[in-house]
Amino acid sequence: MPVQQVSVGETPHVRFGRCAGSLRIEPGETGIVEVWTEADEGIVLERDDQGVVIQGMITGDCRLRAPSAATVSGEVVEEGVFVAGMISFSLNSAGDDVRIEGIGETVTLGRVERDLVVTRAATLRVGDVEGSAQITAVERGGRRAPRRGRSYHQRRRALSKSVCRWRRAPFRRARRRPLRAHRRRCHD
């Protein structure tokens, strides 16, 4: 297995395009990104202003070790995916099972062709899962888009104006009125 490594900062962003085999991502030493591949030809790791880019297609299985504060994102993995102990992970398409454990922030997945297992993640966004999905210890789903128009309180206030006066009245005032008189006045 050829090994490539490159030194990086504390919180690198590791990006890759296509992996023809399976992918395994684990936490490693701080400041170093290491990549093992099954293929005989080596891969090219390039550093840019955002982090590390794995150039070209990764043929065969791949094992990636990065600092636990790293963000990893990729396009396509044709076989299984295992990710543990990163801050953030995103993948557009996986051709086999995906297993994710202990992601500190966001997990974003596009299409998963078989089963999905997520254990301990802060936020999860999933597009399409062909097989079964087992999700445990996820704090919240994806964020909603900001609501256009009126806020919750503005909508509630407008709704309360359309309801009879008995419901809108302050609590003290509402208790003094007899309910029978209210029904005759508003609901007959």
CYANA upper distance limits for C-alpha pairs under 8 A (distance plus 0.5 A):
  1 MET  CA     36 TRP  CA      6.49
  1 MET  CA     37 THR  CA      6.03
  1 MET  CA     38 GLU  CA      5.60
  1 MET  CA     39 ALA  CA      7.61
  1 MET  CA     40 ASP  CA      7.87
  2 PRO  CA     36 TRP  CA      6.26
  2 PRO  CA     37 THR  CA      6.37
  2 PRO  CA     38 GLU  CA      7.63
  2 PRO  CA     39 ALA  CA      8.15
  2 PRO  CA     40 ASP  CA      7.55
  2 PRO  CA     41 GLU  CA      8.37
  2 PRO  CA     42 GLY  CA      6.73
  3 VAL  CA     34 GLU  CA      7.39
  3 VAL  CA     35 VAL  CA      6.15
  3 VAL  CA     36 TRP  CA      5.11
  3 VAL  CA     37 THR  CA      7.41
  3 VAL  CA     42 GLY  CA      8.37
  4 GLN  CA     34 GLU  CA      6.21
  4 GLN  CA     35 VAL  CA      5.70
  4 GLN  CA     36 TRP  CA      7.07
  4 GLN  CA     42 GLY  CA      8.26
  4 GLN  CA     43 ILE  CA      7.93
  4 GLN  CA     44 VAL  CA      8.43
  4 GLN  CA     45 LEU  CA      7.88
  5 GLN  CA     32 ILE  CA      7.25
  5 GLN  CA     33 VAL  CA      5.97
  5 GLN  CA     34 GLU  CA      4.76
  5 GLN  CA     35 VAL  CA      6.73
  5 GLN  CA     45 LEU  CA      8.21
  6 VAL  CA     32 ILE  CA      6.28
  6 VAL  CA     33 VAL  CA      5.94
  6 VAL  CA     34 GLU  CA      7.22
  6 VAL  CA     45 LEU  CA      7.75
  7 SER  CA     31 GLY  CA      6.02
  7 SER  CA     32 ILE  CA      4.93
  7 SER  CA     33 VAL  CA      6.81
  8 VAL  CA     12 PRO  CA      6.87
  8 VAL  CA     31 GLY  CA      5.29
  8 VAL  CA     32 ILE  CA      6.09
  8 VAL  CA     33 VAL  CA      7.41
  8 VAL  CA     51 GLY  CA      7.66
  8 VAL  CA     52 VAL  CA      8.32
  9 GLY  CA     30 THR  CA      8.46
  9 GLY  CA     31 GLY  CA      5.67
  9 GLY  CA     32 ILE  CA      8.43
 10 GLU  CA     30 THR  CA      6.90
 10 GLU  CA     31 GLY  CA      6.10
 10 GLU  CA     67 PRO  CA      7.61
 10 GLU  CA     69 ALA  CA      7.27
 10 GLU  CA     70 ALA  CA      8.16
 11 THR  CA     67 PRO  CA      7.69
 11 THR  CA     69 ALA  CA      5.54
 11 THR  CA     70 ALA  CA      5.40
 11 THR  CA     71 THR  CA      7.81
 12 PRO  CA     50 GLN  CA      7.60
 12 PRO  CA     51 GLY  CA      5.38
 12 PRO  CA     52 VAL  CA      7.51
 12 PRO  CA     67 PRO  CA      8.25
 12 PRO  CA     69 ALA  CA      7.90
 12 PRO  CA     70 ALA  CA      5.47
 12 PRO  CA     71 THR  CA      6.88
 13 HIS  CA     50 GLN  CA      6.59
 13 HIS  CA     51 GLY  CA      5.10
 13 HIS  CA     52 VAL  CA      6.65
 13 HIS  CA     70 ALA  CA      6.31
 13 HIS  CA     71 THR  CA      5.20
 13 HIS  CA     72 VAL  CA      6.31
 13 HIS  CA     73 SER  CA      8.18
 14 VAL  CA     51 GLY  CA      6.42
 14 VAL  CA     52 VAL  CA      5.26
 14 VAL  CA     53 VAL  CA      6.40
 14 VAL  CA     54 ILE  CA      8.14
 14 VAL  CA     70 ALA  CA      7.70
 14 VAL  CA     71 THR  CA      6.67
 14 VAL  CA     72 VAL  CA      5.24
 14 VAL  CA     73 SER  CA      6.86
 15 ARG  CA     51 GLY  CA      8.49
 15 ARG  CA     52 VAL  CA      6.80
 15 ARG  CA     53 VAL  CA      5.37
 15 ARG  CA     54 ILE  CA      6.70
 15 ARG  CA     72 VAL  CA      6.43
 15 ARG  CA     73 SER  CA      5.48
 15 ARG  CA     74 GLY  CA      6.08
 16 PHE  CA     53 VAL  CA      6.45
 16 PHE  CA     54 ILE  CA      5.42
 16 PHE  CA     55 GLN  CA      7.31
 16 PHE  CA     56 GLY  CA      8.47
 16 PHE  CA     73 SER  CA      7.15
 16 PHE  CA     74 GLY  CA      5.28
 16 PHE  CA     75 GLU  CA      7.26
 17 GLY  CA     54 ILE  CA      7.85
 17 GLY  CA     55 GLN  CA      7.87
 17 GLY  CA     56 GLY  CA      7.29
 17 GLY  CA     57 MET  CA      6.95
 17 GLY  CA     74 GLY  CA      6.01
 17 GLY  CA     75 GLU  CA      5.47
 17 GLY  CA     76 VAL  CA      6.95
 18 ARG  CA     56 GLY  CA      7.93
 18 ARG  CA     57 MET  CA      5.53
 18 ARG  CA     58 ILE  CA      6.63
 18 ARG  CA     74 GLY  CA      7.73
 18 ARG  CA     75 GLU  CA      6.41
 18 ARG  CA     76 VAL  CA      5.28
 18 ARG  CA     77 VAL  CA      6.43
 18 ARG  CA     78 GLU  CA      8.43
 19 CYS  CA     23 LEU  CA      7.76
 19 CYS  CA     57 MET  CA      6.46
 19 CYS  CA     58 ILE  CA      5.07
 19 CYS  CA     59 THR  CA      6.66
 19 CYS  CA     60 GLY  CA      7.62
 19 CYS  CA     61 ASP  CA      7.95
 19 CYS  CA     62 CYS  CA      7.96
 19 CYS  CA     76 VAL  CA      6.75
 19 CYS  CA     77 VAL  CA      5.24
 19 CYS  CA     78 GLU  CA      6.79
 20 ALA  CA     57 MET  CA      7.84
 20 ALA  CA     58 ILE  CA      6.54
 20 ALA  CA     59 THR  CA      5.50
 20 ALA  CA     60 GLY  CA      5.92
 20 ALA  CA     61 ASP  CA      7.57
 20 ALA  CA     77 VAL  CA      6.71
 20 ALA  CA     78 GLU  CA      5.68
 20 ALA  CA     79 GLU  CA      7.57
 21 GLY  CA     58 ILE  CA      8.24
 21 GLY  CA     59 THR  CA      6.97
 21 GLY  CA     60 GLY  CA      4.83
 21 GLY  CA     61 ASP  CA      4.73
 21 GLY  CA     62 CYS  CA      7.42
 21 GLY  CA     77 VAL  CA      7.29
 21 GLY  CA     78 GLU  CA      6.27
 21 GLY  CA     79 GLU  CA      5.75
 21 GLY  CA     80 GLY  CA      8.08
 22 SER  CA     60 GLY  CA      7.66
 22 SER  CA     61 ASP  CA      5.18
 22 SER  CA     62 CYS  CA      6.70
 22 SER  CA     77 VAL  CA      7.15
 22 SER  CA     78 GLU  CA      7.28
 22 SER  CA     79 GLU  CA      5.09
 22 SER  CA     80 GLY  CA      5.24
 22 SER  CA     81 VAL  CA      6.37
 23 LEU  CA     61 ASP  CA      6.53
 23 LEU  CA     62 CYS  CA      5.44
 23 LEU  CA     63 ARG  CA      6.35
 23 LEU  CA     64 LEU  CA      8.14
 23 LEU  CA     77 VAL  CA      7.49
 23 LEU  CA     79 GLU  CA      7.99
 23 LEU  CA     80 GLY  CA      6.88
 23 LEU  CA     81 VAL  CA      5.38
 23 LEU  CA     82 PHE  CA      6.86
 24 ARG  CA     62 CYS  CA      6.88
 24 ARG  CA     63 ARG  CA      5.21
 24 ARG  CA     64 LEU  CA      6.63
 24 ARG  CA     81 VAL  CA      6.44
 24 ARG  CA     82 PHE  CA      5.28
 24 ARG  CA     83 VAL  CA      6.47
 25 ILE  CA     63 ARG  CA      6.46
 25 ILE  CA     64 LEU  CA      5.24
 25 ILE  CA     65 ARG  CA      6.34
 25 ILE  CA     66 ALA  CA      8.17
 25 ILE  CA     82 PHE  CA      6.69
 25 ILE  CA     83 VAL  CA      5.19
 25 ILE  CA     84 ALA  CA      6.79
 26 GLU  CA     63 ARG  CA      8.44
 26 GLU  CA     64 LEU  CA      6.89
 26 GLU  CA     65 ARG  CA      5.49
 26 GLU  CA     66 ALA  CA      7.20
 26 GLU  CA     68 SER  CA      8.50
 26 GLU  CA     83 VAL  CA      6.69
 26 GLU  CA     84 ALA  CA      5.74
 26 GLU  CA     85 GLY  CA      6.78
 26 GLU  CA     86 MET  CA      7.93
 27 PRO  CA     65 ARG  CA      5.90
 27 PRO  CA     66 ALA  CA      5.76
 27 PRO  CA     67 PRO  CA      5.94
 27 PRO  CA     68 SER  CA      5.40
 27 PRO  CA     84 ALA  CA      7.42
 27 PRO  CA     85 GLY  CA      6.09
 27 PRO  CA     86 MET  CA      7.04
 28 GLY  CA     32 ILE  CA      7.93
 28 GLY  CA     33 VAL  CA      8.02
 28 GLY  CA     65 ARG  CA      5.37
 28 GLY  CA     66 ALA  CA      5.41
 28 GLY  CA     67 PRO  CA      5.64
 28 GLY  CA     68 SER  CA      7.27
 29 GLU  CA     33 VAL  CA      8.30
 29 GLU  CA     65 ARG  CA      8.30
 29 GLU  CA     66 ALA  CA      7.24
 29 GLU  CA     67 PRO  CA      6.06
 30 THR  CA     66 ALA  CA      7.90
 30 THR  CA     67 PRO  CA      5.21
 30 THR  CA     68 SER  CA      7.94
 31 GLY  CA     66 ALA  CA      8.39
 31 GLY  CA     67 PRO  CA      6.84
 32 ILE  CA     66 ALA  CA      6.77
 32 ILE  CA     67 PRO  CA      7.22
 33 VAL  CA     64 LEU  CA      7.82
 33 VAL  CA     65 ARG  CA      6.25
 33 VAL  CA     66 ALA  CA      5.04
 33 VAL  CA     67 PRO  CA      7.52
 34 GLU  CA     64 LEU  CA      6.28
 34 GLU  CA     65 ARG  CA      5.59
 34 GLU  CA     66 ALA  CA      6.99
 35 VAL  CA     62 CYS  CA      7.52
 35 VAL  CA     63 ARG  CA      6.24
 35 VAL  CA     64 LEU  CA      5.08
 35 VAL  CA     65 ARG  CA      6.96
 36 TRP  CA     62 CYS  CA      6.14
 36 TRP  CA     63 ARG  CA      5.53
 36 TRP  CA     64 LEU  CA      6.95
 37 THR  CA     42 GLY  CA      8.01
 37 THR  CA     43 ILE  CA      8.43
 37 THR  CA     58 ILE  CA      8.02
 37 THR  CA     59 THR  CA      8.18
 37 THR  CA     60 GLY  CA      7.15
 37 THR  CA     61 ASP  CA      6.27
 37 THR  CA     62 CYS  CA      5.02
 37 THR  CA     63 ARG  CA      6.96
 38 GLU  CA     59 THR  CA      8.01
 38 GLU  CA     60 GLY  CA      5.85
 38 GLU  CA     61 ASP  CA      5.93
 38 GLU  CA     62 CYS  CA      7.12
 39 ALA  CA     58 ILE  CA      8.47
 39 ALA  CA     59 THR  CA      6.30
 39 ALA  CA     60 GLY  CA      6.01
 39 ALA  CA     61 ASP  CA      8.12
 43 ILE  CA     54 ILE  CA      7.57
 43 ILE  CA     55 GLN  CA      7.37
 43 ILE  CA     56 GLY  CA      7.97
 43 ILE  CA     58 ILE  CA      7.49
 44 VAL  CA     54 ILE  CA      6.44
 44 VAL  CA     55 GLN  CA      5.88
 44 VAL  CA     56 GLY  CA      8.09
 45 LEU  CA     52 VAL  CA      7.11
 45 LEU  CA     53 VAL  CA      6.31
 45 LEU  CA     54 ILE  CA      5.32
 45 LEU  CA     55 GLN  CA      6.76
 46 GLU  CA     52 VAL  CA      6.14
 46 GLU  CA     53 VAL  CA      5.73
 46 GLU  CA     54 ILE  CA      7.03
 46 GLU  CA     55 GLN  CA      7.68
 47 ARG  CA     51 GLY  CA      6.18
 47 ARG  CA     52 VAL  CA      5.05
 47 ARG  CA     53 VAL  CA      6.81
 48 ASP  CA     52 VAL  CA      6.71
 48 ASP  CA     53 VAL  CA      7.95
 58 ILE  CA     62 CYS  CA      7.79
 66 ALA  CA     70 ALA  CA      6.89
 67 PRO  CA     86 MET  CA      8.05
 68 SER  CA     85 GLY  CA      6.26
 68 SER  CA     86 MET  CA      5.28
 68 SER  CA     87 ILE  CA      6.95
 69 ALA  CA     86 MET  CA      6.48
 69 ALA  CA     87 ILE  CA      5.73
 70 ALA  CA     86 MET  CA      6.31
 70 ALA  CA     87 ILE  CA      6.23
 70 ALA  CA     88 SER  CA      7.49
 71 THR  CA     86 MET  CA      7.10
 71 THR  CA     87 ILE  CA      6.23
 71 THR  CA     88 SER  CA      5.16
 71 THR  CA     89 PHE  CA      6.41
 72 VAL  CA     86 MET  CA      8.22
 72 VAL  CA     88 SER  CA      6.80
 72 VAL  CA     89 PHE  CA      5.41
 72 VAL  CA     90 SER  CA      7.01
 73 SER  CA     89 PHE  CA      6.12
 73 SER  CA     90 SER  CA      5.10
 73 SER  CA     91 LEU  CA      6.25
 74 GLY  CA     90 SER  CA      6.86
 74 GLY  CA     91 LEU  CA      5.39
 74 GLY  CA     92 ASN  CA      7.20
 75 GLU  CA     91 LEU  CA      6.04
 75 GLU  CA     92 ASN  CA      5.39
 75 GLU  CA     93 SER  CA      6.82
 76 VAL  CA     91 LEU  CA      7.30
 76 VAL  CA     92 ASN  CA      6.52
 76 VAL  CA     93 SER  CA      5.30
 76 VAL  CA     94 ALA  CA      6.41
 76 VAL  CA     95 GLY  CA      8.45
 77 VAL  CA     81 VAL  CA      7.80
 77 VAL  CA     93 SER  CA      6.89
 77 VAL  CA     94 ALA  CA      5.37
 77 VAL  CA     95 GLY  CA      6.71
 78 GLU  CA     93 SER  CA      8.48
 78 GLU  CA     94 ALA  CA      6.27
 78 GLU  CA     95 GLY  CA      4.91
 78 GLU  CA     96 ASP  CA      7.30
 79 GLU  CA     94 ALA  CA      7.10
 79 GLU  CA     95 GLY  CA      5.47
 79 GLU  CA     96 ASP  CA      5.24
 79 GLU  CA     97 ASP  CA      7.83
 80 GLY  CA     94 ALA  CA      7.57
 80 GLY  CA     95 GLY  CA      7.31
 80 GLY  CA     96 ASP  CA      5.16
 80 GLY  CA     97 ASP  CA      5.38
 80 GLY  CA     98 VAL  CA      6.33
 81 VAL  CA     94 ALA  CA      7.81
 81 VAL  CA     96 ASP  CA      7.90
 81 VAL  CA     97 ASP  CA      6.87
 81 VAL  CA     98 VAL  CA      5.18
 81 VAL  CA     99 ARG  CA      6.62
 82 PHE  CA     98 VAL  CA      6.56
 82 PHE  CA     99 ARG  CA      5.33
 82 PHE  CA    100 ILE  CA      6.33
 83 VAL  CA     99 ARG  CA      6.95
 83 VAL  CA    100 ILE  CA      5.33
 83 VAL  CA    101 GLU  CA      6.75
 84 ALA  CA    100 ILE  CA      6.44
 84 ALA  CA    101 GLU  CA      5.19
 84 ALA  CA    102 GLY  CA      6.12
 84 ALA  CA    103 ILE  CA      7.15
 85 GLY  CA    101 GLU  CA      7.11
 85 GLY  CA    102 GLY  CA      5.48
 85 GLY  CA    103 ILE  CA      6.04
 85 GLY  CA    104 GLY  CA      7.93
 86 MET  CA    102 GLY  CA      7.57
 86 MET  CA    103 ILE  CA      5.69
 86 MET  CA    104 GLY  CA      6.95
 87 ILE  CA    103 ILE  CA      5.84
 87 ILE  CA    104 GLY  CA      4.96
 87 ILE  CA    105 GLU  CA      5.91
 87 ILE  CA    106 THR  CA      7.84
 88 SER  CA    103 ILE  CA      6.59
 88 SER  CA    104 GLY  CA      7.00
 88 SER  CA    105 GLU  CA      5.87
 88 SER  CA    106 THR  CA      5.49
 88 SER  CA    107 VAL  CA      6.45
 89 PHE  CA    103 ILE  CA      7.99
 89 PHE  CA    106 THR  CA      6.98
 89 PHE  CA    107 VAL  CA      5.49
 89 PHE  CA    108 THR  CA      6.89
 90 SER  CA    106 THR  CA      8.40
 90 SER  CA    107 VAL  CA      6.21
 90 SER  CA    108 THR  CA      4.95
 90 SER  CA    109 LEU  CA      6.19
 91 LEU  CA    108 THR  CA      6.86
 91 LEU  CA    109 LEU  CA      5.51
 91 LEU  CA    110 GLY  CA      6.79
 92 ASN  CA    109 LEU  CA      6.24
 92 ASN  CA    110 GLY  CA      4.88
 92 ASN  CA    111 ARG  CA      6.76
 93 SER  CA    109 LEU  CA      7.59
 93 SER  CA    110 GLY  CA      6.00
 93 SER  CA    111 ARG  CA      5.15
 93 SER  CA    112 VAL  CA      6.49
 93 SER  CA    113 GLU  CA      8.44
 94 ALA  CA     98 VAL  CA      7.71
 94 ALA  CA    111 ARG  CA      6.74
 94 ALA  CA    112 VAL  CA      5.42
 94 ALA  CA    113 GLU  CA      6.65
 95 GLY  CA    112 VAL  CA      6.89
 95 GLY  CA    113 GLU  CA      5.55
 95 GLY  CA    114 ARG  CA      7.58
 96 ASP  CA    112 VAL  CA      7.36
 96 ASP  CA    113 GLU  CA      5.98
 96 ASP  CA    114 ARG  CA      5.56
 96 ASP  CA    115 ASP  CA      7.70
 97 ASP  CA    112 VAL  CA      7.73
 97 ASP  CA    113 GLU  CA      7.66
 97 ASP  CA    114 ARG  CA      5.53
 97 ASP  CA    115 ASP  CA      5.25
 97 ASP  CA    116 LEU  CA      6.45
 98 VAL  CA    112 VAL  CA      7.69
 98 VAL  CA    114 ARG  CA      8.17
 98 VAL  CA    115 ASP  CA      6.83
 98 VAL  CA    116 LEU  CA      5.41
 98 VAL  CA    117 VAL  CA      6.79
 99 ARG  CA    116 LEU  CA      6.50
 99 ARG  CA    117 VAL  CA      5.25
 99 ARG  CA    118 VAL  CA      6.47
100 ILE  CA    117 VAL  CA      6.70
100 ILE  CA    118 VAL  CA      5.26
100 ILE  CA    119 THR  CA      6.67
101 GLU  CA    118 VAL  CA      6.50
101 GLU  CA    119 THR  CA      5.24
101 GLU  CA    120 ARG  CA      6.26
101 GLU  CA    121 ALA  CA      7.60
102 GLY  CA    119 THR  CA      6.86
102 GLY  CA    120 ARG  CA      5.23
102 GLY  CA    121 ALA  CA      6.17
103 ILE  CA    107 VAL  CA      7.61
103 ILE  CA    120 ARG  CA      6.90
103 ILE  CA    121 ALA  CA      5.18
103 ILE  CA    122 ALA  CA      7.29
104 GLY  CA    121 ALA  CA      6.40
104 GLY  CA    122 ALA  CA      6.29
105 GLU  CA    121 ALA  CA      6.96
105 GLU  CA    122 ALA  CA      5.32
105 GLU  CA    123 THR  CA      6.42
106 THR  CA    121 ALA  CA      7.52
106 THR  CA    122 ALA  CA      6.57
106 THR  CA    123 THR  CA      5.12
106 THR  CA    124 LEU  CA      6.44
106 THR  CA    125 ARG  CA      8.22
107 VAL  CA    121 ALA  CA      7.63
107 VAL  CA    122 ALA  CA      8.44
107 VAL  CA    123 THR  CA      6.59
107 VAL  CA    124 LEU  CA      5.36
107 VAL  CA    125 ARG  CA      6.64
108 THR  CA    124 LEU  CA      6.61
108 THR  CA    125 ARG  CA      5.22
108 THR  CA    126 VAL  CA      6.46
109 LEU  CA    125 ARG  CA      6.69
109 LEU  CA    126 VAL  CA      5.27
109 LEU  CA    127 GLY  CA      6.65
110 GLY  CA    126 VAL  CA      6.33
110 GLY  CA    127 GLY  CA      5.03
110 GLY  CA    128 ASP  CA      6.76
111 ARG  CA    126 VAL  CA      8.05
111 ARG  CA    127 GLY  CA      6.21
111 ARG  CA    128 ASP  CA      5.23
111 ARG  CA    129 VAL  CA      6.56
112 VAL  CA    116 LEU  CA      7.63
112 VAL  CA    128 ASP  CA      6.60
112 VAL  CA    129 VAL  CA      5.24
112 VAL  CA    130 GLU  CA      6.72
112 VAL  CA    131 GLY  CA      8.36
113 GLU  CA    129 VAL  CA      6.61
113 GLU  CA    130 GLU  CA      5.44
113 GLU  CA    131 GLY  CA      7.18
114 ARG  CA    129 VAL  CA      7.15
114 ARG  CA    130 GLU  CA      5.75
114 ARG  CA    131 GLY  CA      4.85
114 ARG  CA    132 SER  CA      7.60
115 ASP  CA    129 VAL  CA      7.51
115 ASP  CA    130 GLU  CA      7.55
115 ASP  CA    131 GLY  CA      5.04
115 ASP  CA    132 SER  CA      5.34
115 ASP  CA    133 ALA  CA      6.30
116 LEU  CA    129 VAL  CA      7.64
116 LEU  CA    131 GLY  CA      7.81
116 LEU  CA    132 SER  CA      6.81
116 LEU  CA    133 ALA  CA      5.11
116 LEU  CA    134 GLN  CA      6.67
116 LEU  CA    135 ILE  CA      8.38
117 VAL  CA    133 ALA  CA      6.38
117 VAL  CA    134 GLN  CA      5.24
117 VAL  CA    135 ILE  CA      6.33
118 VAL  CA    134 GLN  CA      6.83
118 VAL  CA    135 ILE  CA      5.27
118 VAL  CA    136 THR  CA      6.73
118 VAL  CA    138 VAL  CA      8.42
119 THR  CA    135 ILE  CA      6.63
119 THR  CA    136 THR  CA      5.48
119 THR  CA    137 ALA  CA      6.35
119 THR  CA    138 VAL  CA      7.58
120 ARG  CA    136 THR  CA      6.90
120 ARG  CA    137 ALA  CA      5.16
120 ARG  CA    138 VAL  CA      5.99
121 ALA  CA    137 ALA  CA      7.11
121 ALA  CA    138 VAL  CA      5.35
121 ALA  CA    139 GLU  CA      7.21
122 ALA  CA    138 VAL  CA      6.00
122 ALA  CA    139 GLU  CA      5.43
122 ALA  CA    140 ARG  CA      6.88
123 THR  CA    138 VAL  CA      6.90
123 THR  CA    139 GLU  CA      6.73
123 THR  CA    140 ARG  CA      5.74
123 THR  CA    141 GLY  CA      5.90
123 THR  CA    142 GLY  CA      6.55
124 LEU  CA    138 VAL  CA      7.57
124 LEU  CA    140 ARG  CA      7.48
124 LEU  CA    141 GLY  CA      5.72
124 LEU  CA    142 GLY  CA      6.38
125 ARG  CA    141 GLY  CA      6.94
125 ARG  CA    142 GLY  CA      5.85
129 VAL  CA    133 ALA  CA      7.68
147 ARG  CA    151 SER  CA      8.05
150 ARG  CA    154 GLN  CA      6.15
150 ARG  CA    155 ARG  CA      6.61
151 SER  CA    155 ARG  CA      6.78
152 TYR  CA    156 ARG  CA      6.65
153 HIS  CA    157 ARG  CA      6.52
154 GLN  CA    158 ALA  CA      6.73
155 ARG  CA    159 LEU  CA      6.64
156 ARG  CA    160 SER  CA      6.65
157 ARG  CA    161 LYS  CA      6.94
158 ALA  CA    162 SER  CA      7.31
159 LEU  CA    163 VAL  CA      7.27
160 SER  CA    164 CYS  CA      8.41
160 SER  CA    167 ARG  CA      8.03
160 SER  CA    168 ARG  CA      6.77
161 LYS  CA    165 ARG  CA      8.34
161 LYS  CA    168 ARG  CA      7.68
163 VAL  CA    167 ARG  CA      7.41
163 VAL  CA    168 ARG  CA      7.96
164 CYS  CA    168 ARG  CA      7.51
164 CYS  CA    186 CYS  CA      6.86
165 ARG  CA    169 ALA  CA      6.54
165 ARG  CA    186 CYS  CA      8.35
166 TRP  CA    174 ALA  CA      6.78
166 TRP  CA    182 HIS  CA      7.32
167 ARG  CA    174 ALA  CA      8.16
169 ALA  CA    173 ARG  CA      6.81
169 ALA  CA    174 ALA  CA      6.18
170 PRO  CA    174 ALA  CA      6.57
171 PHE  CA    175 ARG  CA      6.82
172 ARG  CA    176 ARG  CA      7.35
173 ARG  CA    177 ARG  CA      7.48
177 ARG  CA    181 ALA  CA      7.89
177 ARG  CA    182 HIS  CA      7.69
178 PRO  CA    182 HIS  CA      7.05
179 LEU  CA    183 ARG  CA      6.78
180 ARG  CA    184 ARG  CA      6.92
181 ALA  CA    185 ARG  CA      6.69
182 HIS  CA    186 CYS  CA      6.51
182 HIS  CA    187 HIS  CA      8.26
183 ARG  CA    187 HIS  CA      5.58
183 ARG  CA    188 ASP  CA      7.34
184 ARG  CA    188 ASP  CA      5.96
